[in-house]
Amino acid sequence: MTTLTAKDNLPKDHPVYGLKTPREVRSLIRKGEWDFYTKGLAMGYTQANLVVLPEEDAFEFLVFCQRNSKPCPVIDVTDVGSPEPAYTAPGADLRTDLPRYRVFRNGEIVDEPTNITDYWRDDLVAFLLGCSLTFEGALLEAGVPIRTLEMGIGTCDFVTSVRCNPSGKFHGPMVMSMRPMTPAQAVRATQVTTRFSATHGAPMHIGDPSAIGIEDINDPTFGSAVEIKEGEVPVFWACGITPQTVALESKVEFMITHKPGHMFITDISDAEVALF
């Protein structure tokens, strides 16, 4: 099994990269044969962030998502007690089909297991939220480079000073992912991603990181730093890790999420998501 750290690079030669369908990749994950980043897997299919909460907190969180649709665009919600995302991946199991999870209790991370079968309860509701990995294929097709892919790393995400709109017990700062680009590429990226409203849509910020509370662009909160070349500017998108910073600040009694970069791969194509 892979030993995971926030600074790991993507393994280039693993046979998982030859798998074409989400079902094939999920099967490998379910069997415990892949516990690494999902960037670059089953390209062309929508990846999703995971949030699992007790039913008593589900409505407040749904309202939180509605009030913060850029970082938390909802693409599926399970029935109470069911781990099956029946709309986006019928037959899948959210307890086992992500490479690694995070378990929060009272605002603390208490575990990062490879499955959550032992934590599952009959009162739990799972939310799948859109992920910016979905539009990276469209960016590449438009000639916009993805530096994390070029460098073989998983994520480059920052907790910012931008505050989410609160809902009940849920409040906290927004997380944003960063991709360096030339100004012309940033314009093209904005045009391309605007139609992906179900997976964060257009950028939230372009340029000066300090304007959104980032003190050191070379020290991301999640993942690894990426090279910003001469003539490039940092471009920031809202990120689905946001509920995890909310769990920490709000001291949510119980929440399960994906570990950053270790996403759920749905059966929905990126083209379908662009039409949501």
SULQUI-V917765 format. One line per field, one symbol per residue. ss: DSSP state (h for helix, s for strand, l for the rest). Layout:
ss->???
//
This chain:
ss->llllllllslllllhhhhlllhhhhhhhhhllllllllllllllsssssssssshhhhhhhhhhhhhllllllsssslllllllllllllllllllllllsssssllsssslllllhhhllllsssssssllhhhhhhhhhlllllhhhhhlsllsssssssslllsllsllsssssssssshhhhhhhhhhhlllhhhlllllssllhhhhlllllllllssllllllllssssssslllhhhhhhhhhlllssssslllllsssssshhhhlll
//
